[in-house]
Amino acid sequence: MQFLGTQIVSYPLLYQIKQFWPACHLRVVAQDAVGQHYLTLPWVDAFTQADKLPEVYRAIDGSADLVIALHFASEKYGIAALLKRPKFRLGFKNKRVTDFVWTHSHRKDFSEYMGLANLRVLAALKDFDPAQAARQCVQALAAIEGQASIVGSAELAHANDAFDRHSRLSDSSAEPPSAGDTKAQQIVLMPGGGAGDYKRWPIEHYVALADLLKSTLMPQASFCFVLGPDEAEQYRWLQSLERSDFVYLMTRPLAEIAKAVMGAALVVANDCGPSHLAQFAGVPYVGVFHESNREWFWARETSADVLPQDGTCEIKNVMPEQVLDACQQVLNFAISNDTHNRSES
């Protein structure tokens, strides 16, 4: 699939492979032309587009020691791995004919967050902490300098210069600000939804939420909006508000988005590609969905998902007050966890 989120959920896995085997030659093979999403990563050495079985077979180097198949609904990757027979063959067991091919496997569960499931495939071979690997991946992304933008656009330079001047972001390797800190804090909002409007919580609701957060929880907060090319209209409307507490990352490199996420006290997002960076980072996170979709939401104590309460699948029917309650929930946990950690030290 060509949607950005489908690529991003594989990033922590690629990161962890290079942590285990720094000298390995890591090639990503995908059926779509998505090489631009991988070749900017410091952990990926090569990309091959391969759709048909013979192409997949040729893409696997004969000297390869390890093949990991993340595609759980096609037999061609299992067949190619069986024919090439690298020493280690990792994949999902999903009641497929080729399930027997894998030397190490993880059972596919459609209620499990995809980014976590991908990491657990590798953990079947070599144990590690998936949450720690995911967070370290985002930290590493945030440290990348000069990464190309998702979509280049010179006309957006002014907005991004404004972000650079206004941003309070700390060093990407530092811990995020404490949720209980009374100083000015940055909240990252991600109103994207490349798959369609059915995934987009209205931009007006995001602004209403920002006002609620300032009036009830974080009076000195500033808000960083992460926007892509499909949100050009929303971006223009936001600019027309002339809010001094709003800054923008419009079609910016993932490294800049990762840096914003690592410095955020809270992230609120639609089901969009960049939202996975926030989920990997483990910062307080609220996801707004039109329907429950645990395959794209990492359910843990630092996160909450919000759905329409009127029995519909209309994301516009999620009220800002519902999302505010979810923000309070994840922030309360962050505050209690921070207090506990300080008392332990």
Residue frames as qw, qx, qy, qz and C-alpha x, y, z in Angstrom:
[[0.000, 0.888, 0.461, 0.000, 0.00, 0.00, 0.00],
 [0.441, 0.467, 0.006, 0.766, 1.16, 3.53, -0.78],
 [0.363, -0.873, -0.154, -0.288, -0.34, 5.30, 2.24],
 [0.179, 0.687, -0.518, 0.477, 2.37, 6.85, 4.41],
 [0.638, -0.489, 0.406, -0.434, 1.19, 5.18, 7.60],
 [0.996, 0.080, 0.006, -0.050, 1.69, 1.72, 6.11],
 [0.652, 0.506, -0.358, 0.437, 5.36, 2.57, 5.61],
 [0.125, -0.681, 0.420, -0.587, 5.93, 4.36, 8.93],
 [0.837, -0.399, 0.196, -0.318, 4.71, 1.38, 11.01],
 [0.953, 0.144, -0.130, 0.234, 7.72, -0.57, 9.71],
 [0.242, 0.815, -0.335, 0.406, 10.31, 2.04, 10.75],
 [0.521, -0.656, 0.476, -0.267, 10.96, 0.80, 14.31],
 [0.966, 0.016, 0.253, 0.052, 11.50, -2.71, 12.96],
 [0.687, 0.620, -0.103, 0.364, 14.07, -1.44, 10.46],
 [0.114, -0.828, 0.383, -0.393, 15.72, 0.61, 13.20],
 [0.750, -0.476, 0.423, -0.180, 15.97, -2.39, 15.52],
 [0.944, 0.278, 0.059, 0.169, 17.43, -4.64, 12.81],
 [0.472, 0.702, -0.265, 0.462, 20.32, -2.21, 12.47],
 [0.409, -0.724, 0.414, -0.370, 20.78, -2.10, 16.24],
 [0.925, -0.196, 0.324, -0.042, 21.17, -5.88, 16.30],
 [0.788, 0.108, 0.383, 0.469, 23.31, -6.11, 13.17],
 [0.000, -0.844, 0.040, 0.535, 24.90, -2.70, 12.40],
 [0.135, -0.464, 0.657, 0.579, 26.98, -3.99, 9.48],
 [0.502, 0.334, 0.795, 0.064, 24.17, -5.80, 7.70],
 [0.061, 0.027, -0.464, -0.883, 22.97, -4.76, 4.23],
 [0.286, 0.423, 0.714, -0.479, 19.28, -3.98, 4.73],
 [0.092, -0.061, -0.599, -0.793, 17.07, -4.05, 1.62],
 [0.445, 0.330, 0.523, -0.648, 13.38, -3.17, 1.69],
 [0.003, 0.110, 0.825, 0.554, 11.19, -4.89, -0.90],
 [0.342, 0.424, 0.505, -0.669, 7.68, -3.54, -1.58],
 [0.449, 0.439, 0.730, 0.268, 5.11, -3.96, -4.31],
 [0.186, 0.938, 0.290, 0.038, 4.49, -0.22, -4.69],
 [0.521, 0.507, -0.097, 0.680, 6.82, 2.65, -5.64],
 [0.478, -0.862, -0.124, -0.117, 7.41, 3.78, -2.06],
 [0.784, 0.097, -0.217, 0.574, 11.21, 3.88, -2.07],
 [0.107, 0.634, -0.121, 0.756, 11.24, 7.58, -1.14],
 [0.644, -0.653, 0.007, -0.399, 9.78, 6.68, 2.25],
 [0.939, -0.301, 0.021, 0.164, 12.65, 4.30, 3.01],
 [0.750, 0.337, -0.065, 0.566, 15.80, 5.52, 1.33],
 [0.016, -0.782, 0.174, -0.598, 15.94, 8.66, 3.48],
 [0.792, -0.590, 0.069, -0.136, 16.25, 6.46, 6.57],
 [0.020, 0.750, -0.660, 0.051, 19.80, 5.88, 7.85],
 [0.613, -0.231, 0.738, -0.162, 19.02, 2.19, 8.45],
 [0.813, 0.444, 0.361, -0.108, 18.00, 1.26, 4.90],
 [0.384, -0.434, 0.561, 0.591, 20.69, 0.46, 2.35],
 [0.059, 0.051, -0.724, -0.686, 18.56, -0.38, -0.71],
 [0.564, 0.322, 0.440, -0.619, 14.99, -0.52, -1.98],
 [0.010, -0.036, 0.850, 0.526, 13.48, -2.78, -4.63],
 [0.628, 0.187, 0.144, -0.741, 9.99, -2.55, -6.06],
 [0.115, 0.110, -0.962, -0.221, 8.72, -6.06, -6.72],
 [0.646, 0.004, 0.100, -0.757, 5.13, -7.03, -7.38],
 [0.896, 0.138, -0.313, -0.283, 5.05, -10.45, -9.06],
 [0.901, -0.389, 0.183, 0.049, 6.47, -13.58, -7.45],
 [0.831, 0.282, 0.008, 0.480, 9.48, -13.80, -9.84],
 [0.160, 0.778, -0.149, 0.590, 10.36, -10.19, -8.98],
 [0.621, -0.699, 0.217, -0.282, 10.15, -10.90, -5.25],
 [0.966, -0.099, 0.101, 0.218, 12.31, -14.01, -5.71],
 [0.646, 0.488, -0.054, 0.585, 14.98, -12.04, -7.58],
 [0.126, -0.843, 0.131, -0.507, 14.90, -9.26, -4.97],
 [0.789, -0.577, 0.204, -0.046, 16.06, -11.69, -2.26],
 [0.222, 0.734, -0.641, -0.003, 19.85, -11.89, -2.43],
 [0.881, 0.054, -0.467, -0.041, 21.12, -15.45, -2.55],
 [0.485, 0.194, -0.609, 0.597, 23.53, -14.69, 0.28],
 [0.404, -0.549, 0.075, -0.728, 20.83, -13.26, 2.56],
 [0.205, 0.060, -0.888, 0.408, 20.81, -14.68, 6.10],
 [0.105, 0.405, 0.687, -0.595, 17.49, -13.21, 7.15],
 [0.142, -0.322, -0.533, -0.770, 14.17, -12.48, 5.43],
 [0.117, 0.335, 0.656, -0.666, 11.29, -10.81, 7.27],
 [0.078, -0.374, -0.669, -0.637, 7.88, -10.79, 5.57],
 [0.141, 0.181, 0.468, -0.854, 5.40, -8.27, 6.94],
 [0.536, 0.055, -0.367, -0.758, 2.75, -9.00, 4.31],
 [0.351, -0.078, 0.849, -0.387, 0.35, -11.36, 6.09],
 [0.676, 0.405, 0.376, -0.487, -2.22, -11.89, 3.31],
 [0.652, 0.626, -0.341, -0.258, -0.15, -13.12, 0.36],
 [0.956, -0.154, 0.222, 0.118, 1.60, -16.43, -0.26],
 [0.687, 0.669, -0.141, 0.248, 4.22, -15.05, -2.67],
 [0.062, -0.808, 0.492, -0.317, 6.58, -13.86, 0.07],
 [0.761, -0.348, 0.522, -0.166, 6.49, -17.23, 1.79],
 [0.913, 0.358, 0.170, 0.091, 7.07, -19.02, -1.51],
 [0.432, 0.804, -0.292, 0.285, 10.01, -16.75, -2.38],
 [0.345, -0.695, 0.560, -0.291, 11.52, -17.29, 1.09],
 [0.901, -0.097, 0.412, -0.095, 11.06, -21.06, 0.77],
 [0.823, 0.540, 0.016, 0.177, 12.80, -21.13, -2.62],
 [0.275, 0.789, -0.386, 0.391, 15.73, -18.94, -1.49],
 [0.862, -0.362, -0.336, 0.116, 15.89, -20.60, 1.97],
 [0.111, 0.675, -0.443, 0.580, 17.86, -18.06, 4.01],
 [0.336, 0.030, -0.837, 0.430, 18.84, -19.36, 7.45],
 [0.056, 0.371, 0.629, -0.681, 16.24, -17.25, 9.25],
 [0.124, -0.350, -0.600, -0.708, 12.78, -16.71, 7.77],
 [0.016, 0.297, 0.613, -0.732, 10.43, -14.53, 9.83],
 [0.232, -0.247, -0.483, -0.807, 6.79, -13.76, 9.17],
 [0.534, -0.105, 0.343, -0.766, 3.22, -13.75, 10.43],
 [0.035, 0.167, 0.983, 0.067, 1.24, -16.91, 10.93],
 [0.401, 0.221, 0.109, -0.882, -2.18, -16.14, 9.51],
 [0.711, 0.240, 0.623, -0.220, -3.68, -19.52, 8.55],
 [0.493, 0.699, -0.345, -0.387, -1.86, -19.40, 5.20],
 [0.973, 0.203, -0.104, 0.039, -0.50, -22.33, 3.23],
 [0.598, 0.519, -0.370, 0.486, 3.03, -20.96, 3.65],
 [0.520, -0.783, 0.163, -0.298, 2.87, -20.57, 7.43],
 [0.947, -0.245, 0.091, 0.188, 5.22, -23.54, 7.76],
 [0.637, 0.600, -0.115, 0.470, 7.98, -21.64, 5.92],
 [0.103, -0.852, 0.244, -0.451, 8.82, -19.36, 8.84],
 [0.609, 0.081, -0.653, 0.442, 11.57, -20.42, 11.23],
 [0.144, -0.290, -0.543, 0.775, 10.31, -17.76, 13.66],
 [0.114, -0.488, -0.576, -0.646, 6.85, -16.22, 13.59],
 [0.138, 0.148, 0.498, -0.843, 4.22, -14.13, 15.33],
 [0.155, 0.499, 0.847, 0.095, 0.52, -14.93, 15.03],
 [0.026, -0.280, -0.258, -0.924, -1.43, -12.22, 13.23],
 [0.098, -0.584, -0.710, 0.382, -4.03, -10.56, 15.44],
 [0.160, 0.576, 0.383, 0.704, -6.11, -7.85, 13.80],
 [0.391, -0.879, -0.245, -0.114, -6.79, -6.26, 17.19],
 [0.685, -0.457, 0.050, 0.565, -3.04, -5.70, 17.73],
 [0.117, 0.916, -0.132, -0.360, -1.40, -2.43, 16.72],
 [0.858, 0.498, -0.028, 0.122, 0.45, -3.05, 13.46],
 [0.223, 0.801, -0.461, 0.310, 3.62, -1.25, 14.49],
 [0.539, -0.500, 0.608, -0.300, 3.84, -3.41, 17.64],
 [0.944, 0.141, 0.277, -0.111, 3.05, -6.60, 15.70],
 [0.664, 0.681, -0.264, 0.159, 5.88, -5.89, 13.26],
 [0.060, -0.705, 0.616, -0.345, 8.32, -5.57, 16.15],
 [0.747, -0.273, 0.524, -0.303, 7.08, -8.80, 17.68],
 [0.913, 0.399, -0.081, -0.017, 7.93, -10.68, 14.50],
 [0.427, 0.648, -0.516, 0.362, 11.58, -9.75, 15.04],
 [0.404, -0.541, 0.555, -0.486, 11.31, -10.43, 18.78],
 [0.975, -0.014, 0.077, -0.207, 10.43, -14.03, 17.94],
 [0.808, 0.400, -0.282, 0.327, 14.06, -14.37, 16.85],
 [0.481, 0.136, -0.403, 0.767, 15.84, -12.05, 19.29],
 [0.310, -0.745, -0.570, 0.154, 14.23, -10.62, 22.40],
 [0.229, 0.134, -0.094, 0.959, 14.00, -6.86, 23.02],
 [0.079, 0.548, 0.563, -0.614, 11.60, -4.26, 24.44],
 [0.317, 0.558, 0.591, 0.489, 9.27, -3.14, 21.59],
 [0.107, -0.951, -0.289, 0.028, 8.18, 0.07, 23.34],
 [0.443, -0.701, 0.240, 0.505, 11.77, 1.11, 23.96],
 [0.494, 0.047, 0.597, 0.631, 12.77, 0.32, 20.38],
 [0.200, 0.762, 0.538, 0.301, 9.85, 2.34, 19.01],
 [0.215, -0.953, -0.095, 0.193, 10.71, 5.38, 21.11],
 [0.504, -0.507, 0.406, 0.569, 14.41, 5.19, 20.25],
 [0.470, 0.380, 0.607, 0.517, 13.47, 5.01, 16.57],
 [0.072, 0.925, 0.333, 0.170, 11.60, 8.34, 16.83],
 [0.413, -0.822, 0.160, 0.359, 14.54, 9.88, 18.70],
 [0.564, -0.156, 0.543, 0.603, 16.86, 8.74, 15.92],
 [0.334, 0.657, 0.542, 0.404, 14.53, 10.17, 13.27],
 [0.139, -0.970, -0.184, 0.074, 14.44, 13.49, 15.13],
 [0.499, -0.649, 0.309, 0.484, 18.22, 13.67, 14.98],
 [0.627, 0.311, 0.504, 0.507, 18.37, 13.42, 11.18],
 [0.021, -0.677, 0.040, 0.735, 19.48, 16.68, 9.56],
 [0.157, 0.446, -0.500, -0.726, 18.59, 17.81, 6.05],
 [0.358, 0.245, 0.900, 0.053, 15.94, 15.20, 5.31],
 [0.072, -0.170, -0.528, -0.829, 13.81, 15.95, 2.24],
 [0.461, 0.068, 0.305, -0.831, 10.28, 17.25, 2.75],
 [0.527, 0.283, 0.788, -0.147, 7.32, 14.94, 2.28],
 [0.471, 0.698, 0.450, 0.298, 6.28, 17.26, -0.55],
 [0.414, -0.136, 0.019, 0.900, 8.48, 20.16, -1.51],
 [0.073, 0.843, 0.477, 0.237, 6.84, 23.58, -1.59],
 [0.416, 0.159, -0.147, 0.883, 8.81, 26.83, -1.60],
 [0.232, -0.589, -0.211, -0.745, 5.71, 28.90, -0.89],
 [0.727, -0.596, -0.330, -0.084, 5.53, 27.38, 2.59],
 [0.596, 0.212, -0.391, 0.669, 8.94, 28.66, 3.65],
 [0.153, -0.526, 0.171, -0.819, 7.46, 31.60, 5.57],
 [0.795, -0.443, -0.105, -0.400, 5.25, 29.36, 7.69],
 [0.918, -0.103, -0.278, 0.263, 8.10, 27.01, 8.49],
 [0.355, 0.399, -0.314, 0.785, 10.44, 29.91, 9.34],
 [0.451, -0.554, 0.082, -0.695, 7.74, 31.06, 11.74],
 [0.924, -0.305, -0.215, -0.078, 7.73, 27.61, 13.31],
 [0.732, 0.161, -0.339, 0.569, 11.50, 27.74, 13.77],
 [0.053, 0.478, -0.247, 0.841, 11.28, 31.13, 15.49],
 [0.601, -0.453, 0.038, -0.657, 8.33, 30.22, 17.70],
 [0.872, -0.100, -0.476, -0.045, 9.15, 26.63, 18.56],
 [0.433, -0.722, 0.442, -0.309, 10.22, 25.76, 22.07],
 [0.975, 0.056, -0.214, -0.037, 11.42, 22.30, 21.11],
 [0.511, -0.701, 0.494, 0.059, 14.18, 20.86, 23.22],
 [0.083, 0.482, -0.837, -0.246, 16.98, 18.56, 22.05],
 [0.771, 0.047, -0.414, -0.481, 15.45, 15.48, 20.43],
 [0.566, 0.088, -0.788, 0.224, 17.26, 13.13, 22.79],
 [0.118, -0.179, 0.557, -0.802, 15.78, 14.78, 25.87],
 [0.021, 0.407, 0.894, -0.186, 12.73, 13.57, 27.72],
 [0.071, -0.630, -0.464, -0.620, 9.42, 15.33, 26.85],
 [0.139, -0.387, 0.330, -0.850, 8.23, 18.05, 29.24],
 [0.004, -0.199, -0.891, 0.408, 6.37, 16.89, 32.29],
 [0.156, -0.565, -0.659, -0.471, 2.61, 16.97, 31.85],
 [0.406, -0.756, -0.461, 0.226, 2.35, 18.63, 35.25],
 [0.423, -0.096, 0.023, 0.901, 4.71, 21.46, 34.34],
 [0.111, 0.813, 0.453, -0.348, 2.92, 24.81, 34.63],
 [0.136, -0.503, 0.352, 0.778, 5.22, 26.50, 32.15],
 [0.602, 0.518, -0.177, -0.581, 4.22, 27.07, 28.54],
 [0.566, -0.101, 0.810, 0.119, 3.90, 23.71, 26.75],
 [0.331, 0.327, -0.539, -0.702, 3.56, 22.66, 23.16],
 [0.679, 0.214, 0.645, -0.279, 0.66, 20.49, 22.02],
 [0.002, 0.237, -0.735, -0.635, 0.96, 18.85, 18.62],
 [0.643, 0.396, 0.422, -0.502, -2.24, 18.52, 16.54],
 [0.142, -0.189, 0.818, 0.525, -2.39, 16.28, 13.43],
 [0.578, 0.406, 0.349, -0.616, -5.57, 16.88, 11.41],
 [0.234, 0.393, -0.711, -0.535, -4.42, 14.91, 8.35],
 [0.696, 0.153, 0.646, -0.273, -6.15, 11.99, 6.69],
 [0.091, 0.417, -0.643, -0.636, -4.82, 11.05, 3.29],
 [0.136, 0.173, 0.965, 0.139, -7.25, 8.15, 2.93],
 [0.124, -0.535, -0.610, -0.572, -10.24, 10.52, 2.78],
 [0.247, -0.484, 0.116, -0.831, -12.52, 12.92, 4.65],
 [0.802, -0.407, -0.351, -0.261, -14.10, 10.07, 6.59],
 [0.768, -0.179, -0.371, 0.490, -10.90, 9.99, 8.66],
 [0.268, 0.326, -0.130, 0.897, -10.62, 13.76, 9.15],
 [0.240, -0.680, -0.556, 0.413, -11.90, 15.31, 12.34],
 [0.252, 0.876, 0.255, 0.321, -12.99, 18.83, 11.26],
 [0.478, 0.276, -0.237, 0.800, -10.32, 21.49, 11.62],
 [0.308, -0.621, -0.016, -0.721, -12.85, 23.69, 13.43],
 [0.851, -0.475, -0.203, -0.091, -13.08, 21.01, 16.11],
 [0.754, 0.041, -0.254, 0.604, -9.30, 21.09, 16.52],
 [0.109, 0.468, -0.123, 0.869, -9.42, 24.84, 17.11],
 [0.623, -0.579, -0.115, -0.513, -12.28, 24.39, 19.58],
 [0.900, -0.264, -0.270, 0.217, -10.22, 21.75, 21.37],
 [0.513, 0.274, -0.238, 0.778, -7.23, 24.10, 21.52],
 [0.234, -0.565, 0.054, -0.789, -9.43, 26.71, 23.21],
 [0.825, -0.471, -0.183, -0.253, -10.75, 24.13, 25.69],
 [0.835, -0.037, -0.298, 0.460, -7.25, 22.93, 26.53],
 [0.280, 0.383, -0.207, 0.856, -6.10, 26.50, 27.18],
 [0.418, -0.540, 0.000, -0.731, -9.09, 27.38, 29.32],
 [0.866, -0.404, -0.056, -0.289, -9.09, 24.22, 31.44],
 [0.955, -0.178, 0.006, 0.236, -5.74, 22.39, 31.44],
 [0.670, -0.085, 0.150, 0.722, -2.84, 24.32, 29.89],
 [0.106, 0.922, 0.259, -0.266, -3.40, 28.09, 29.90],
 [0.069, -0.801, 0.390, 0.448, 0.03, 28.85, 28.40],
 [0.724, 0.084, 0.637, 0.251, 0.02, 26.13, 25.74],
 [0.284, 0.564, -0.403, -0.662, 1.04, 26.69, 22.14],
 [0.820, 0.255, 0.479, -0.183, -0.19, 24.47, 19.32],
 [0.046, -0.460, 0.699, 0.545, 1.82, 22.97, 16.47],
 [0.806, 0.381, 0.232, -0.388, -0.33, 21.80, 13.56],
 [0.331, -0.273, 0.801, 0.417, 1.17, 19.03, 11.41],
 [0.634, 0.582, 0.212, -0.463, -0.34, 19.29, 7.93],
 [0.539, -0.044, 0.695, 0.473, 0.20, 17.59, 4.59],
 [0.009, -0.047, 0.500, 0.865, -0.58, 18.48, 0.97],
 [0.197, -0.477, -0.792, -0.326, -4.19, 17.34, 1.34],
 [0.291, -0.714, -0.516, 0.373, -4.74, 19.90, 4.10],
 [0.315, 0.173, 0.152, 0.921, -3.90, 23.02, 2.07],
 [0.253, -0.638, -0.389, -0.615, -7.41, 24.44, 2.51],
 [0.656, -0.665, -0.340, 0.107, -7.35, 23.86, 6.27],
 [0.616, -0.165, -0.072, 0.767, -3.90, 25.45, 6.43],
 [0.106, 0.403, 0.223, 0.881, -5.12, 28.63, 4.73],
 [0.470, -0.703, -0.375, -0.380, -8.09, 28.83, 7.09],
 [0.720, -0.501, -0.269, 0.399, -5.87, 28.41, 10.14],
 [0.456, 0.057, 0.031, 0.887, -3.57, 31.17, 8.91],
 [0.104, -0.594, -0.333, -0.725, -6.55, 33.48, 8.50],
 [0.594, -0.694, -0.406, 0.021, -7.20, 33.20, 12.25],
 [0.253, 0.708, -0.314, 0.579, -3.87, 34.98, 12.92],
 [0.788, -0.608, -0.070, -0.072, -3.40, 33.11, 16.20],
 [0.101, 0.792, -0.561, 0.219, -0.05, 33.83, 17.85],
 [0.581, -0.380, 0.682, -0.230, -0.28, 30.50, 19.72],
 [0.904, 0.311, 0.284, -0.068, -0.53, 28.48, 16.46],
 [0.025, -0.647, 0.641, 0.412, 2.52, 27.33, 14.49],
 [0.876, 0.365, 0.064, -0.308, 2.68, 24.98, 11.53],
 [0.345, -0.355, 0.795, 0.352, 4.65, 22.10, 10.11],
 [0.713, 0.537, 0.135, -0.430, 3.27, 22.00, 6.57],
 [0.896, 0.430, -0.102, 0.049, 4.57, 19.19, 4.33],
 [0.114, -0.819, 0.550, -0.119, 7.72, 19.01, 6.40],
 [0.508, 0.320, -0.798, 0.049, 10.23, 16.15, 6.66],
 [0.799, -0.412, -0.424, -0.106, 9.43, 13.36, 9.08],
 [0.580, 0.017, -0.441, 0.685, 12.56, 14.30, 11.03],
 [0.076, -0.290, 0.149, -0.942, 11.01, 17.67, 11.90],
 [0.693, -0.383, -0.274, -0.545, 7.71, 16.03, 12.83],
 [0.803, -0.180, -0.512, 0.247, 9.56, 13.52, 15.01],
 [0.332, 0.136, -0.376, 0.854, 11.36, 16.37, 16.76],
 [0.382, -0.361, -0.028, -0.850, 8.05, 18.14, 17.41],
 [0.815, -0.310, -0.416, -0.258, 6.55, 14.94, 18.79],
 [0.698, -0.063, -0.518, 0.490, 9.50, 14.29, 21.11],
 [0.157, 0.107, -0.312, 0.931, 9.09, 17.79, 22.57],
 [0.430, -0.416, -0.362, -0.715, 5.30, 17.62, 22.95],
 [0.282, -0.148, 0.682, -0.658, 3.38, 17.51, 26.21],
 [0.596, 0.339, 0.637, -0.352, 0.41, 16.04, 24.31],
 [0.066, 0.152, -0.683, -0.711, -0.45, 14.89, 20.76],
 [0.582, 0.404, 0.539, -0.454, -3.97, 14.74, 19.31],
 [0.046, 0.335, -0.702, -0.627, -4.34, 13.19, 15.86],
 [0.833, 0.265, -0.045, -0.484, -6.58, 11.65, 13.27],
 [0.863, -0.046, 0.471, 0.176, -5.70, 8.23, 11.88],
 [0.496, 0.850, -0.175, -0.031, -2.89, 9.56, 9.66],
 [0.818, 0.326, -0.327, 0.343, 0.70, 8.61, 8.83],
 [0.199, 0.555, -0.457, 0.666, 2.52, 10.99, 11.20],
 [0.687, -0.536, 0.097, -0.481, 0.30, 9.89, 14.10],
 [0.960, -0.072, -0.238, 0.126, 2.39, 6.72, 14.33],
 [0.441, 0.445, -0.408, 0.664, 5.46, 8.75, 15.26],
 [0.373, -0.522, 0.281, -0.714, 3.54, 10.04, 18.29],
 [0.927, -0.251, -0.048, -0.274, 2.36, 6.56, 19.19],
 [0.839, 0.200, -0.350, 0.366, 5.89, 5.18, 18.91],
 [0.186, 0.559, -0.376, 0.715, 7.28, 8.02, 21.04],
 [0.484, -0.369, -0.741, 0.284, 5.06, 7.08, 23.97],
 [0.019, -0.067, 0.222, -0.972, 4.07, 10.68, 24.70],
 [0.344, 0.405, 0.647, -0.547, 0.50, 11.35, 25.92],
 [0.074, 0.063, -0.684, -0.723, -1.56, 10.62, 22.80],
 [0.505, 0.398, 0.561, -0.522, -5.23, 10.88, 21.83],
 [0.082, -0.010, 0.770, 0.633, -6.42, 9.42, 18.53],
 [0.516, 0.355, 0.268, -0.732, -9.73, 10.48, 16.96],
 [0.115, -0.023, 0.923, 0.367, -11.36, 7.75, 14.85],
 [0.549, -0.016, -0.261, -0.794, -14.56, 7.32, 12.89],
 [0.928, -0.194, -0.178, -0.264, -14.73, 3.72, 14.16],
 [0.665, -0.591, 0.453, 0.044, -12.65, 1.46, 16.39],
 [0.804, 0.531, -0.257, 0.080, -9.49, 0.28, 14.63],
 [0.681, -0.666, 0.287, 0.100, -6.98, -1.29, 17.03],
 [0.853, 0.209, 0.205, 0.431, -4.72, -2.30, 14.15],
 [0.385, 0.615, 0.030, 0.687, -3.82, 1.40, 13.82],
 [0.344, -0.783, 0.137, -0.500, -3.97, 2.40, 17.49],
 [0.500, 0.176, -0.732, 0.428, -1.46, 1.39, 20.16],
 [0.607, -0.664, -0.224, -0.375, -3.64, 0.83, 23.22],
 [0.614, -0.058, -0.533, 0.579, -1.60, 1.55, 26.36],
 [0.319, -0.695, -0.486, 0.423, -1.80, 3.78, 29.42],
 [0.216, -0.400, 0.111, 0.884, -0.29, 6.78, 27.64],
 [0.115, -0.020, -0.576, -0.809, -2.95, 6.74, 24.90],
 [0.395, 0.404, 0.663, -0.491, -6.71, 6.96, 24.39],
 [0.057, 0.179, 0.686, 0.703, -8.94, 6.64, 21.34],
 [0.307, 0.377, 0.390, -0.782, -12.14, 8.61, 20.87],
 [0.093, 0.240, 0.849, 0.461, -15.06, 7.49, 18.68],
 [0.369, -0.291, -0.230, -0.852, -18.49, 8.92, 17.79],
 [0.130, 0.040, 0.836, -0.532, -20.93, 8.27, 20.64],
 [0.555, 0.260, 0.137, -0.779, -24.09, 8.58, 18.59],
 [0.766, 0.156, 0.617, -0.091, -23.91, 5.15, 16.94],
 [0.644, 0.759, -0.022, -0.087, -22.65, 6.51, 13.61],
 [0.794, -0.076, 0.183, 0.575, -19.26, 6.32, 11.90],
 [0.261, 0.869, 0.128, 0.401, -19.22, 10.08, 11.30],
 [0.622, -0.081, -0.315, 0.713, -15.99, 11.44, 12.71],
 [0.001, -0.449, -0.034, -0.893, -17.43, 14.97, 12.65],
 [0.624, -0.591, -0.306, -0.409, -19.84, 13.82, 15.37],
 [0.695, -0.239, -0.415, 0.536, -17.00, 13.42, 17.85],
 [0.146, -0.957, -0.154, -0.199, -17.34, 16.47, 20.06],
 [0.325, 0.641, -0.440, 0.539, -14.35, 18.52, 21.25],
 [0.541, -0.574, 0.363, -0.496, -15.47, 17.93, 24.86],
 [0.997, -0.057, 0.024, -0.043, -15.08, 14.16, 24.34],
 [0.734, 0.441, -0.261, 0.446, -11.53, 14.65, 23.13],
 [0.100, -0.711, 0.371, -0.589, -10.81, 17.01, 26.02],
 [0.825, -0.426, 0.227, -0.294, -11.86, 14.28, 28.47],
 [0.963, 0.150, -0.053, 0.216, -9.48, 11.84, 26.76],
 [0.393, 0.656, -0.315, 0.562, -6.68, 14.41, 26.94],
 [0.453, -0.659, 0.336, -0.497, -7.32, 14.79, 30.66],
 [0.975, -0.180, 0.084, -0.095, -7.14, 11.00, 31.05],
 [0.856, 0.288, -0.144, 0.405, -3.74, 10.56, 29.38],
 [0.152, 0.698, -0.304, 0.631, -2.31, 13.69, 31.01],
 [0.676, -0.593, 0.219, -0.379, -3.45, 12.49, 34.45],
 [0.985, -0.066, 0.016, 0.161, -1.59, 9.23, 33.88],
 [0.607, 0.530, -0.196, 0.559, 1.51, 11.11, 32.71],
 [0.197, -0.738, 0.280, -0.581, 1.39, 13.33, 35.81],
 [0.844, -0.449, 0.196, -0.217, 0.93, 10.39, 38.19],
 [0.943, 0.156, -0.039, 0.292, 3.68, 8.41, 36.45],
 [0.378, 0.659, -0.247, 0.602, 6.03, 11.40, 36.56],
 [0.459, -0.696, 0.271, -0.481, 5.29, 11.92, 40.27],
 [0.966, -0.235, 0.107, -0.020, 5.95, 8.24, 40.96],
 [0.805, 0.377, -0.132, 0.438, 9.23, 8.29, 39.05],
 [0.101, 0.730, -0.292, 0.609, 10.42, 11.37, 40.95],
 [0.682, -0.586, 0.252, -0.359, 9.54, 9.80, 44.31],
 [0.990, -0.009, 0.021, 0.136, 11.53, 6.70, 43.32],
 [0.634, 0.532, -0.190, 0.528, 14.63, 8.72, 42.44]]
